């Protein structure tokens, strides 16, 4: 990608992706509490389509950008900045939400275990991002060695026992590591492909992705099977195939999406999505709590495209207004949005 337009391109990518995240959450939460508890959203074709690649996109972009921080700051400064940028907002937001839950007697967090778990799971993507940053800092010397050393962290994660939140972190790690390695190897700067070649590559990627999407089943969701490949004290070929399928379709979908955005005339995407991309983290945080609050209200909205688009626009609008209000105070901005 051209150096001069890199930031704008990545802002557009993040802006489109956060919009897809919210659209998928509208499918998940907009049909009412009964549909949510039944898991009906897992069968929605658009929900399934978005979930194959939306978080992998964010994680690859995050890993790609993290390389610049590693090269620019000391390890101590990187950890300090990542803590204030990622973990501090998680701690502050969730503490406020737990306190409100307690005083309003909603009783969402009825035990201390649920309270503790909520700090890991509510804004799990930010926690996962922080963990991935620390892991990459720790294994950075090994990443400069052979390909086998680069693959070893990814392979070791498959043997970590299942936990509903931990498996999300494990699922994200290969994407983050891949983004970091792409930037550290400078492979994008060395490759100069003609536009025609890029269109051919996009067609090939989309063909593979569509084929895999057709075969995407309930057990391929990270939420339903996790990443642990041991079953009854033995390696499970079925689990291995599920994990590899899930990661592969994530990479295929991400590559297709990134290339599609890159080949689309920038003027068509910059105006609606650049600003959303720059505030994607704040939109993710605010929308998460909007949907958490929505869970406690009995309502059911139609699942047609127009209704979902209206819900998505509304959630984004409320989130942006909230971000604007928070940013009026430097202290609030640092505590709630990482500055």
Long-range contacts (C-beta under 8 A, 24 or more apart in sequence): 1-188, 1-262, 5-266, 8-266, 8-270, 8-274, 9-261, 9-262, 9-266, 10-61, 10-64, 10-65, 10-277, 11-273, 11-274, 11-277, 11-278, 12-261, 12-266, 12-269, 12-270, 12-273, 12-274, 12-277, 13-57, 13-61, 13-257, 13-258, 13-261, 13-277, 14-58, 14-61, 14-276, 14-277, 14-278, 14-280, 15-269, 15-272, 15-273, 15-274, 15-275, 15-276, 15-277, 15-278, 15-280, 16-261, 16-269, 16-273, 16-276, 16-277, 17-54, 17-57, 17-58, 17-257, 17-280, 18-276, 18-277, 18-280, 18-283, 18-284, 19-273, 19-276, 19-312, 19-316, 20-50, 20-54, 21-50, 21-54, 21-55, 21-284, 21-287, 22-283, 22-287, 22-312, 22-315, 22-316, 23-50, 23-308, 23-309, 23-312, 24-50, 24-51, 24-54, 25-287, 25-291, 25-315, 26-308, 26-311, 26-312, 26-315, 27-303, 27-308, 28-291, 29-291, 29-294, 29-295, 30-300, 30-301, 30-303, 30-307, 30-308, 30-311, 31-300, 31-301, 31-303, 32-298, 32-299, 32-300, 32-301, 33-295, 33-298, 34-300, 35-300, 36-295, 42-218, 42-221, 42-224, 43-218, 44-303, 46-308, 48-213, 48-216, 49-213, 51-221, 52-209, 52-212, 52-213, 52-216, 52-249, 52-250, 52-253, 53-249, 53-250, 53-252, 53-253, 53-254, 53-256, 53-257, 55-125, 55-172, 55-175, 56-172, 56-175, 56-250, 56-251, 56-253, 56-254, 57-254, 57-257, 57-258, 58-125, 58-280, 59-128, 59-129, 59-132, 59-172, 59-175, 59-176, 59-179, 60-175, 60-176, 60-178, 60-179, 60-182, 60-254, 60-258, 61-179, 62-129, 62-132, 62-176, 62-179, 63-132, 63-136, 63-175, 63-176, 63-177, 63-178, 63-179, 63-180, 63-181, 63-182, 63-183, 64-179, 64-180, 64-182, 64-183, 65-179, 65-183, 66-133, 66-136, 66-176, 66-179, 66-180, 67-180, 67-183, 67-184, 68-183, 70-136, 70-137, 70-140, 75-137, 78-133, 78-137, 79-133, 79-134, 79-137, 82-130, 82-133, 82-134, 83-130, 84-334, 84-338, 84-339, 85-338, 85-339, 86-126, 86-127, 86-129, 86-130, 86-133, 86-338, 87-126, 87-127, 87-130, 88-334, 88-335, 88-338, 89-123, 89-126, 89-285, 89-335, 89-336, 89-337, 89-338, 90-119, 90-122, 90-123, 90-126, 90-127, 91-119, 92-335, 92-336, 93-122, 93-123, 93-285, 93-289, 93-336, 94-118, 94-119, 94-122, 94-123, 97-122, 97-289, 97-292, 106-296, 108-296, 117-165, 120-165, 121-164, 121-165, 121-168, 122-288, 122-292, 123-284, 123-285, 123-288, 124-165, 124-168, 124-169, 125-172, 125-284, 126-281, 126-284, 126-285, 127-169, 128-168, 128-169, 128-172, 128-173, 129-172, 129-176, 131-169, 132-169, 132-172, 132-173, 132-176, 132-177, 133-176, 135-173, 136-176, 136-177, 136-180, 143-180, 143-181, 143-184, 150-177, 150-181, 153-177, 157-227, 158-227, 158-228, 158-229, 158-240, 158-243, 159-228, 159-229, 159-230, 160-227, 160-228, 161-228, 161-230, 162-226, 162-227, 162-228, 163-226, 164-223, 164-226, 167-222, 167-226, 167-227, 167-228, 168-222, 170-227, 171-222, 171-227, 171-246, 171-247, 174-247, 175-250, 175-251, 175-254, 178-251, 195-263, 198-259, 198-262, 198-263, 199-263, 201-259, 202-256, 202-259, 202-260, 202-263, 205-252, 205-255, 205-256, 205-259, 206-256, 208-252, 209-249, 209-252, 209-253, 209-256, 212-245, 212-248, 212-249, 212-252, 213-249, 213-253, 215-245, 216-249, 220-245, 220-246, 220-249, 222-246, 276-316, 279-320, 279-323, 281-337, 281-338, 282-319, 282-322, 282-323, 282-326, 282-337, 283-316, 283-319, 283-320, 283-323, 285-336, 285-337, 286-318, 286-319, 286-322, 286-323, 287-315, 287-316, 287-319, 290-315, 290-318, 290-319, 291-315
